Amino acid sequence: MEKTPLAAGAVEAAAPAPETPDRPRRIGGPTRSGVLSLFGAAASGLCVAVLLFGELAPFSGPLGFFVTAYVAFLLVYAVLTGLEEDGQAVRDRVMTVVLWTAAALLFTALALVVGFTAWRGREALPHGNFLTQDMQAAGPLDPLTNGGIAHAMLGTLIMITIALAITVPLGLACAVYLNQIPGRFSRFVRTIVEAMTALPSIVAGLMVYAVWILGLGMQKSGLAAGFAISVMMLPIVIRAADVVLRLVPGNLTEAAEALGAPRWRTVWHVVLPTARSGLATAVILGTARGIGETSPVLLTAGFTAALNANPTNGPMISLPLAVFNFVRSPEPTMIARGFGAAAVLMALVLVLFAIARIIGGRGPGHQSKRQARRAARASRRDLERFVEINAARGAGNCATSHEAPAPDDEPNTATEGDRH
């Protein structure tokens, strides 16, 4: 039978269309079209900003110029990416560029702060006496070869040590309480901690000044400054540690409790080791907040130009307070000392950060060499103990089997007696 043109068209329409193979979209990594689109959009954004600020509109100012160029760059980049990709890919590329831009801005700001401080303090840092002498025998007009910041460095270390000795146990204990014992009182404590996070530093200094110095009649000292710094550090450590402890998987604590471990042993051997790196970060955040405080130290520690290693007797100065006093002077040498002290403060924070990361940087399940050797010795001792226990049980079973009478002896004996 011969097919009509209409029937042939119906058959062709009913036939399934050939399937196009799926092409997976490449995620991550630069491509040629992506790089060309990026540089082309950057050039277009710059040209649009030049036209608007130079020819078409009465705009002015460097900030507005860069903002306009960046917005135009994003728009052009979205259009160029949309010529080859779908909407989801366009949003992904644009947000990637925005995030990279934000990261570059933050890194640039950090580099500028560190670089500017180190550059302004380059005159004072090369002198050895700057780190080994105090300012007791040096004045504002003396050259940089006289005087230093040894008293401020020692005062900062003493104050932050006192604050850490108070803050770390209290902060971690409070965070564990908030995480492990929920209830009305824990919600109340969490609210107080969140409110204290925004507490102005001058209020903490005033509180310690009113209670410790005016109320109890104590003198200004490094101990009082340590109390004031701990008040500022405590809510930061509690809040950060609470967030970290919430991230510990619940099945770990459930498994420990299912094995019969009490709550305190579960927290000490499971929860805290699992969140060790995060807890170290929480302590770092609190230390960074406390080590740079000036107003609480000014109210509670006083000011001195001499080296004082006793935190309970006499005034004491810290590096932030020394920087504050140095840069207020109109003398160039004192300003150079202030920027040098600021550079030393940043280096001190970096050293404390490195120490904290070394102590708590290993994740859960990762042991140091010393811990691995200790665990291997404990395993060998356990294996020897198990072998001795099994050997003793085997010897006891053998002795019992030899001493026990045969089950057929009694009937045979009875039968022989009956025979007699």
C-alpha positions in Angstrom: 0.0 0.0 0.0 1.4 3.3 -1.0 1.7 6.0 1.7 0.1 9.4 1.0 2.1 12.6 1.8 -0.2 13.3 4.7 0.4 9.8 6.3 4.1 10.2 5.8 4.1 13.5 7.6 2.1 12.0 10.5 4.6 9.2 10.8 7.5 11.6 10.8 5.8 13.7 13.4 5.1 10.7 15.6 8.7 9.5 15.4 10.7 10.5 18.5 13.2 13.3 18.1 16.8 12.3 18.5 18.1 13.0 22.0 20.8 15.5 22.4 23.7 14.3 24.6 23.9 16.1 28.0 27.0 18.3 28.4 27.9 18.7 32.0 28.6 22.3 32.9 32.2 22.8 34.0 32.4 23.9 37.7 35.5 25.8 38.7 38.7 26.5 36.8 39.2 29.3 34.2 38.2 28.9 30.6 39.2 30.9 27.6 35.8 32.4 27.1 35.5 33.2 30.8 38.8 35.0 30.9 38.0 37.0 27.8 34.6 37.9 29.2 36.2 39.0 32.4 38.8 41.3 30.9 36.3 42.6 28.3 33.8 43.5 31.0 36.5 45.2 33.1 37.6 47.3 30.1 33.9 48.1 29.3 33.2 49.1 32.9 36.3 51.4 33.0 35.2 53.0 29.7 31.7 53.6 31.0 33.0 55.3 34.1 35.4 57.5 32.1 32.5 58.6 29.8 30.2 59.3 32.7 32.7 61.2 34.8 34.5 63.0 32.0 32.0 63.7 29.2 28.4 62.8 29.8 27.6 63.6 33.4 28.9 66.1 36.0 30.2 63.4 38.3 33.4 63.7 40.3 35.3 61.9 43.0 37.5 58.8 43.0 35.1 56.7 45.1 32.2 57.3 42.8 34.4 56.6 39.8 35.4 53.1 41.1 31.9 52.2 42.3 30.4 53.2 38.9 33.1 51.2 37.0 32.5 48.2 39.2 28.7 48.2 38.7 29.1 48.6 35.0 31.7 45.8 35.0 29.2 43.4 36.7 26.4 44.3 34.3 28.6 43.8 31.2 30.1 40.6 32.6 26.6 39.2 33.3 25.5 40.0 29.7 28.7 38.4 28.2 28.3 35.3 30.3 24.6 35.0 29.4 25.5 34.7 25.7 27.0 31.2 26.4 25.5 30.0 29.7 22.1 29.7 31.3 20.7 31.9 34.1 22.0 29.7 36.9 25.6 29.8 35.5 25.3 33.6 35.1 24.4 34.1 38.7 27.1 31.7 39.8 29.8 33.6 37.8 28.6 37.0 39.0 28.5 36.0 42.7 32.0 34.4 42.3 33.3 37.7 41.1 31.6 39.6 43.9 33.1 37.2 46.6 36.6 37.4 45.1 36.3 41.2 45.0 35.3 41.3 48.7 38.2 39.0 49.6 40.6 41.2 47.7 39.4 44.3 49.4 39.8 42.8 52.9 43.2 41.5 52.1 44.2 44.9 50.6 43.0 46.7 53.7 44.9 44.3 56.0 48.1 44.7 53.9 47.7 48.5 54.0 47.3 48.6 57.8 50.2 46.3 58.4 52.4 47.9 55.8 51.7 51.4 56.8 52.4 50.7 60.5 55.6 48.9 59.8 56.8 51.6 57.4 56.1 54.4 59.9 57.9 52.4 62.6 60.9 51.5 60.5 63.0 54.2 62.2 62.6 52.8 65.7 62.5 49.0 65.0 66.1 48.5 63.9 67.5 49.8 67.3 68.1 47.1 69.8 67.4 49.3 72.8 63.9 49.8 71.5 63.0 46.2 72.7 65.3 46.1 75.8 64.9 49.5 77.5 62.1 51.4 79.1 61.3 55.1 79.0 62.4 56.0 82.5 65.6 57.6 81.5 64.4 58.9 78.1 62.4 62.0 77.2 60.5 63.3 74.2 63.5 65.1 72.7 66.0 62.1 73.1 67.0 60.2 70.0 65.8 56.7 69.2 69.0 55.3 70.6 67.7 56.0 74.1 64.6 54.4 75.6 62.3 51.6 74.4 59.1 49.7 75.1 60.3 46.8 77.3 58.0 47.9 80.1 55.0 48.0 77.8 55.8 44.6 76.3 56.1 43.0 79.8 53.0 44.7 81.0 51.0 43.5 78.0 52.1 39.9 78.5 51.3 40.0 82.3 47.9 41.6 81.7 46.9 39.2 79.0 48.1 36.2 81.0 46.0 37.2 83.9 43.0 37.8 81.6 43.5 34.4 79.9 43.8 32.6 83.3 40.4 34.0 84.2 38.7 33.9 80.9 39.6 30.5 79.4 38.2 28.2 82.2 35.2 30.4 82.9 34.4 30.9 79.2 34.8 27.2 78.2 32.8 26.0 81.3 30.0 28.5 80.6 29.9 27.4 76.9 29.8 23.7 77.9 26.9 24.5 80.3 25.0 26.4 77.6 25.5 23.5 75.2 24.9 20.5 77.5 22.3 21.7 79.9 19.5 23.5 78.1 16.7 25.2 80.0 15.4 28.6 81.1 18.5 29.5 83.0 20.8 28.7 80.1 18.7 30.8 77.8 18.9 33.6 80.3 22.7 33.2 80.5 23.0 33.2 76.7 21.0 36.4 76.5 23.3 38.1 79.0 26.3 36.9 77.1 25.0 38.3 73.8 24.3 41.6 75.5 27.8 41.7 77.0 29.3 41.2 73.6 28.4 44.7 72.6 29.5 46.2 76.0 31.7 49.3 75.5 35.2 48.8 76.8 35.1 52.0 78.8 32.1 50.6 80.8 34.2 47.5 81.7 37.0 49.7 82.9 34.7 51.9 84.9 33.1 48.9 86.6 36.5 47.5 87.7 37.7 51.0 88.7 34.6 51.5 90.8 34.6 48.1 92.5 38.3 47.3 92.8 39.9 50.7 93.2 37.2 53.0 94.7 35.2 50.3 96.5 37.9 48.1 97.9 40.6 50.7 98.1 43.1 48.9 95.9 45.7 50.8 93.9 45.9 50.9 90.1 47.9 47.8 88.9 48.3 45.2 86.2 46.0 42.9 88.2 43.1 45.4 88.0 43.8 45.8 84.2 43.7 42.1 83.8 40.3 42.0 85.5 39.0 44.7 83.1 40.4 42.9 80.0 38.9 39.6 81.1 35.4 41.3 81.3 35.9 42.2 77.6 37.2 38.8 76.6 34.7 36.6 78.4 31.6 37.2 76.3 33.6 36.8 73.1 35.1 33.4 74.2 31.7 32.1 75.5 29.8 33.1 72.3 32.4 31.6 69.9 32.9 28.5 72.0 29.1 27.9 72.2 28.8 28.1 68.4 31.7 25.6 68.0 30.3 23.1 70.5 27.0 23.2 68.7 28.7 21.8 65.6 29.9 18.6 67.4 27.8 15.7 65.9 25.2 14.4 68.3 25.9 10.8 67.5 29.3 11.0 69.1 27.9 12.0 72.5 25.0 9.5 72.1 27.6 6.7 71.4 29.6 7.6 74.5 26.6 7.7 76.7 25.4 4.4 75.2 28.7 2.8 76.4 27.9 3.9 79.9 30.1 7.0 80.1 28.9 9.7 82.5 28.2 13.2 81.2 31.4 14.8 82.5 33.5 12.1 80.9 31.7 12.4 77.6 32.3 16.2 77.6 36.0 15.8 78.6 36.9 12.9 76.3 34.6 13.4 73.3 33.1 16.9 73.0 36.1 19.0 73.9 38.7 17.0 71.8 36.4 17.1 68.8 36.0 20.9 69.0 39.6 21.6 70.0 40.5 23.6 66.9 37.4 25.7 67.1 37.9 26.3 70.8 41.4 27.5 70.1 40.0 29.9 67.5 37.5 31.2 70.1 40.4 31.9 72.5 42.3 33.6 69.8 39.3 35.9 69.1 39.0 36.8 72.8 42.7 37.4 73.0 42.7 39.7 70.0 39.9 41.7 71.5 41.6 42.0 74.9 45.1 42.6 73.9 44.2 45.8 71.9 42.1 47.5 74.6 43.3 50.9 75.7 40.5 52.6 77.8 40.1 49.9 80.5 43.9 49.8 80.9 44.1 53.6 81.2 41.5 53.6 84.0 42.8 50.6 85.9 46.5 50.2 85.3 47.6 53.8 85.4 50.7 55.0 83.6 54.4 54.5 84.2 57.6 54.9 82.2 59.5 52.4 84.3 59.6 48.6 84.1 57.3 47.0 86.6 57.1 43.2 86.8 54.7 43.0 89.8 51.1 43.1 88.7 49.8 43.7 92.3 51.9 46.7 93.2 52.3 49.9 91.3 51.0 51.1 88.0 51.7 49.2 84.8 51.5 50.1 81.1 50.5 48.0 78.0 51.5 48.3 74.4 48.2 49.9 73.2 48.4 52.5 76.0 52.0 53.2 75.1 51.0 53.7 71.5 48.3 56.1 72.6 50.7 58.1 74.7 53.5 58.1 72.1 51.5 59.3 69.1 50.0 62.2 71.1 53.4 63.8 71.2 54.3 66.3 68.5 57.9 65.0 68.4 58.8 62.8 65.4 60.9 60.5 67.5 57.9 59.8 69.9 55.6 59.2 66.9 58.1 56.8 65.5 58.2 55.0 68.8 54.4 54.8 68.8 54.3 53.2 65.3 57.1 50.8 66.3 55.2 49.8 69.4 52.1 49.2 67.2 54.2 47.0 64.9 55.5 45.0 67.9 51.9 44.6 69.1 50.8 43.1 65.8 53.8 40.8 65.8 52.9 39.7 69.4 49.3 38.9 68.3 50.7 36.9 65.3 52.9 34.9 67.7 50.0 34.1 70.0 47.9 33.1 67.1 50.6 30.7 65.8 51.0 29.2 69.3 47.2 28.7 69.6 47.0 27.1 66.2 49.8 24.7 67.1 48.1 23.7 70.3 44.6 23.3 68.9 45.1 23.2 65.2 44.8 19.4 64.8 41.4 18.2 64.0 39.6 15.3 65.7 41.3 12.0 65.2 44.7 13.5 64.3 47.3 12.7 66.9 50.8 14.2 67.4 53.8 11.8 67.4 53.9 11.9 71.2 50.2 11.0 71.5 50.6 8.2 68.9 53.5 6.7 70.9 51.5 6.9 74.1 48.5 5.2 72.4 50.8 2.5 71.0 52.3 1.8 74.5 48.8 1.6 76.0 47.7 -0.8 73.3 50.7 -3.1 74.0 49.9 -3.0 77.7 46.3 -3.9 77.0 47.3 -6.7 74.7 49.7 -8.2 77.3 47.0 -8.0 80.0 44.5 -9.7 77.8 47.0 -12.5 77.0 47.7 -13.0 80.7 44.0 -13.1 81.5 43.3 -15.6 78.7 46.2 -17.8 79.8 45.0 -17.8 83.4 41.5 -18.7 82.3 42.9 -21.5 80.2 44.9 -22.9 83.1 42.0 -22.7 85.4 39.7 -24.6 83.0 42.3 -27.3 82.5 42.7 -27.8 86.3 39.0 -28.0 86.7 38.6 -30.6 84.0 41.3 -32.8 85.6 39.9 -32.6 89.1 36.2 -33.2 88.2 35.2 -37.0 88.4 34.0 -38.8 85.3 30.2 -38.9 85.0 30.2 -42.8 84.8 32.3 -43.3 88.0 29.5 -43.1 90.5 27.1 -45.5 88.8 29.9 -48.0 88.3 30.9 -47.7 92.0 27.4 -48.1 93.2 27.0 -51.2 91.1 30.2 -52.8 92.5 29.1 -52.1 96.1 25.8 -53.7 95.4 27.6 -56.7 94.0 29.7 -57.0 97.2 
